[in-house]
Amino acid sequence: MIDAATRDKLIVALDLPSYEAARALVDRLGETVSFYKIGLELLFTDGLKLARELKDDGKRVFLDLKFLDIGNTVERAVANAAALGIDFTTVHGHDTKTLKAAVIGRGASNLKLLAVTVLTNLDQTDLDEQGISATPSGLVVGRARMAEMAGFDGVIASGQEAAAVRAETGPDFLIVTPGIRLPGADAGDQSRVTTPEEAIGFGANHIVVGRPINAAKDPKAAAESFLEHIARVR
């Protein structure tokens, strides 16, 4: 039997092309899943409508907006996101000015702010191309420390860096990990992947799973499989 705390660790990414497809998946998953991520793809096809519906249904919602702009714009955008009553949103964790603007915008709301450290499809070659000499792990940890000092609640980081982030941040600092695959599964376009057991065992609070569930022949059975893997971590 999967308890509520375990169920809360799984965030299903609704990376789908339409409101109708996302709504159908949510209905099919039913009570199996309690936490959903809505990203940029769905945002422009009634994603905010679905976010409100999910909150009305008692689900938790992660609006993955990845804000990065001048401080004034980020502050106002985050304030508007907070007014929606969602649970998590994201800001690129590149600099303190942007992070602090987001904290001001969040105000006294319950919105949790997560800093995007290094996208899980990037590797050392990609960082070199950007002129960044740090390793992916070193950059993730540095940006996590910066986010915590700015007043953020947590970060988005791959499971490969979760242990290092956990060692460098407080016990209540959230680590949300995408790039999750079951043992032996194809990594697809992800470069830094881990299994559910690895990510949670390394210190992640939540894992984000998209295609392995929403593209499965039986999404509900796929979600249940991920939950079973999470439940194995003690």
C-alpha positions as CSV (number, residue, x, y, z in Angstrom):
1,M,0.0,0.0,0.0
2,I,1.5,3.3,-1.1
3,D,1.0,6.0,1.6
4,A,0.4,9.7,0.9
5,A,3.9,10.8,1.8
6,T,5.4,8.4,-0.8
7,R,2.8,9.4,-3.4
8,D,3.8,13.1,-2.9
9,K,7.3,12.3,-3.9
10,L,6.3,11.6,-7.5
11,I,5.6,14.6,-9.7
12,V,4.1,13.7,-13.1
13,A,5.2,16.1,-15.8
14,L,2.2,16.9,-18.1
15,D,4.5,17.5,-21.1
16,L,1.7,17.1,-23.6
17,P,0.6,19.1,-26.7
18,S,-2.9,20.0,-25.6
19,Y,-5.2,20.6,-22.6
20,E,-7.4,17.7,-23.8
21,A,-4.5,15.2,-23.8
22,A,-3.3,16.4,-20.4
23,R,-6.8,16.3,-18.9
24,A,-7.3,12.8,-20.2
25,L,-4.1,11.6,-18.6
26,V,-4.9,13.2,-15.3
27,D,-8.4,11.5,-15.3
28,R,-6.8,8.2,-16.2
29,L,-4.2,8.4,-13.4
30,G,-6.9,9.2,-10.9
31,E,-5.9,8.9,-7.3
32,T,-2.6,7.2,-8.2
33,V,-0.9,10.6,-8.6
34,S,-1.3,13.6,-6.3
35,F,1.3,16.0,-7.8
36,Y,1.6,17.4,-11.4
37,K,4.0,19.6,-13.3
38,I,2.8,22.0,-16.0
39,G,5.5,23.4,-18.2
40,L,5.9,25.8,-21.1
41,E,4.5,23.4,-23.7
42,L,1.1,23.1,-22.0
43,L,1.1,26.6,-20.7
44,F,0.1,28.0,-24.1
45,T,-2.8,25.6,-24.5
46,D,-5.0,26.2,-21.4
47,G,-2.3,25.1,-19.0
48,L,-3.3,27.7,-16.4
49,K,-6.9,26.5,-16.7
50,L,-5.7,23.0,-16.0
51,A,-3.6,24.2,-13.1
52,R,-6.7,25.7,-11.5
53,E,-8.7,22.6,-12.0
54,L,-6.0,20.4,-10.4
55,K,-5.9,22.7,-7.4
56,D,-9.7,22.5,-7.1
57,D,-9.4,18.7,-7.2
58,G,-7.0,18.7,-4.3
59,K,-3.9,18.0,-6.3
60,R,-0.5,19.8,-5.9
61,V,0.7,21.8,-8.8
62,F,4.3,22.7,-10.0
63,L,4.2,25.4,-12.6
64,D,7.6,25.1,-14.3
65,L,8.0,28.6,-15.8
66,K,11.8,28.9,-15.5
67,F,11.8,32.7,-15.1
68,L,14.9,34.6,-16.2
69,D,14.7,38.4,-16.8
70,I,15.5,41.7,-15.2
71,G,14.5,41.8,-11.5
72,N,11.4,43.9,-11.9
73,T,9.9,41.6,-14.5
74,V,10.7,38.5,-12.4
75,E,9.3,40.0,-9.2
76,R,6.0,40.8,-10.9
77,A,5.7,37.5,-12.7
78,V,6.4,35.5,-9.6
79,A,3.8,37.6,-7.7
80,N,1.2,36.7,-10.4
81,A,2.2,33.0,-10.2
82,A,1.8,33.1,-6.4
83,A,-1.7,34.6,-6.7
84,L,-2.7,31.4,-8.6
85,G,-2.2,29.4,-5.4
86,I,0.2,26.9,-7.0
87,D,2.7,25.0,-4.9
88,F,6.1,25.2,-6.8
89,T,7.5,27.3,-9.5
90,T,11.0,27.7,-11.0
91,V,13.5,30.5,-11.7
92,H,16.8,30.0,-13.4
93,G,19.4,30.2,-10.7
94,H,22.1,32.1,-12.6
95,D,22.5,35.2,-10.4
96,T,21.5,36.6,-7.0
97,K,19.6,39.6,-8.4
98,T,17.1,37.4,-10.2
99,L,16.7,35.1,-7.2
100,K,16.1,37.9,-4.7
101,A,13.6,39.5,-7.0
102,A,11.6,36.2,-7.1
103,V,11.7,36.0,-3.3
104,I,10.2,39.6,-3.1
105,G,7.6,38.6,-5.6
106,R,6.6,35.5,-3.7
107,G,5.9,37.6,-0.7
108,A,4.0,35.9,2.2
109,S,2.4,33.3,0.0
110,N,3.0,29.6,0.4
111,L,4.6,29.3,-3.1
112,K,7.8,27.3,-3.0
113,L,10.6,28.8,-5.2
114,L,13.0,26.4,-6.9
115,A,16.2,27.4,-8.7
116,V,17.0,25.6,-11.9
117,T,20.7,24.8,-11.6
118,V,21.9,22.9,-14.7
119,L,19.4,21.3,-17.1
120,T,19.6,17.5,-17.0
121,N,20.1,17.3,-20.8
122,L,23.4,19.2,-20.5
123,D,26.8,17.7,-20.0
124,Q,30.4,19.0,-19.8
125,T,30.6,19.6,-23.5
126,D,27.5,21.9,-23.3
127,L,29.0,23.9,-20.4
128,D,32.3,24.2,-22.3
129,E,30.4,25.6,-25.3
130,Q,28.8,28.2,-23.0
131,G,32.3,29.3,-21.7
132,I,31.7,27.8,-18.3
133,S,34.7,26.0,-16.9
134,A,33.0,24.4,-13.9
135,T,31.9,20.8,-14.0
136,P,28.1,20.1,-14.0
137,S,28.3,19.0,-10.4
138,G,30.4,22.0,-9.3
139,L,28.0,24.4,-11.0
140,V,24.9,22.7,-9.6
141,V,26.3,22.9,-6.0
142,G,27.4,26.5,-6.4
143,R,24.1,27.6,-7.7
144,A,22.3,25.6,-4.9
145,R,24.3,27.5,-2.3
146,M,23.5,30.8,-3.9
147,A,19.8,30.0,-4.1
148,E,19.6,29.0,-0.4
149,M,21.4,32.2,0.6
150,A,18.9,34.2,-1.5
151,G,16.0,32.7,0.3
152,F,14.9,30.0,-2.1
153,D,13.2,26.9,-0.9
154,G,15.1,24.5,-3.1
155,V,16.6,23.6,-6.5
156,I,16.0,21.5,-9.6
157,A,19.0,19.2,-9.9
158,S,19.8,15.8,-11.3
159,G,20.0,12.8,-9.1
160,Q,23.7,12.7,-9.9
161,E,24.2,15.9,-7.9
162,A,21.6,15.4,-5.2
163,A,23.9,14.0,-2.6
164,A,26.4,16.9,-3.1
165,V,23.6,19.4,-2.9
166,R,22.2,17.8,0.2
167,A,25.6,17.9,1.9
168,E,26.0,21.6,1.2
169,T,22.5,22.8,2.1
170,G,20.1,22.7,5.1
171,P,17.9,19.7,5.9
172,D,14.7,21.5,4.8
173,F,16.1,22.6,1.5
174,L,14.1,21.0,-1.3
175,I,15.8,19.0,-4.1
176,V,13.5,18.2,-7.0
177,T,15.0,15.8,-9.5
178,P,14.1,15.3,-13.2
179,G,15.8,12.9,-15.6
180,I,14.4,9.8,-13.9
181,R,14.4,6.4,-15.6
182,L,13.6,3.0,-14.3
183,P,16.6,0.6,-14.2
184,G,17.5,-0.5,-17.8
185,A,15.3,2.1,-19.5
186,D,16.4,4.3,-22.4
187,A,17.7,7.7,-21.3
188,G,16.3,9.4,-24.4
189,D,17.6,13.0,-24.7
190,Q,18.6,13.2,-21.1
191,S,22.4,13.2,-20.2
192,R,22.4,13.0,-16.4
193,V,19.9,10.3,-15.4
194,T,19.2,8.3,-12.3
195,T,16.7,5.7,-11.1
196,P,14.0,6.6,-8.5
197,E,15.9,4.7,-5.8
198,E,19.1,6.5,-6.5
199,A,17.6,10.0,-6.6
200,I,15.6,9.6,-3.4
201,G,18.5,7.8,-1.7
202,F,20.9,10.6,-2.6
203,G,18.6,13.1,-0.9
204,A,15.9,14.2,-3.4
205,N,12.6,15.1,-2.0
206,H,10.6,14.7,-5.2
207,I,11.3,13.1,-8.6
208,V,9.8,14.4,-11.8
209,V,8.7,11.9,-14.4
210,G,7.3,12.7,-17.8
211,R,7.5,10.5,-20.9
212,P,8.1,7.2,-19.0
213,I,4.5,7.7,-17.6
214,N,2.6,9.9,-20.1
215,A,3.9,7.9,-23.2
216,A,3.4,4.5,-21.6
217,K,0.7,2.1,-22.9
218,D,-0.7,2.0,-19.4
219,P,0.2,5.3,-17.7
220,K,-1.4,4.3,-14.4
221,A,0.6,1.0,-14.2
222,A,3.7,3.0,-15.1
223,A,3.0,5.5,-12.3
224,E,2.4,2.7,-9.8
225,S,5.7,1.2,-10.8
226,F,7.6,4.4,-10.1
227,L,5.8,4.7,-6.7
228,E,6.8,1.1,-5.8
229,H,10.5,2.0,-6.6
230,I,10.2,5.1,-4.4
231,A,8.7,3.1,-1.6
232,R,11.8,0.8,-1.6
233,V,14.0,3.6,-0.2
234,R,14.0,3.6,3.6
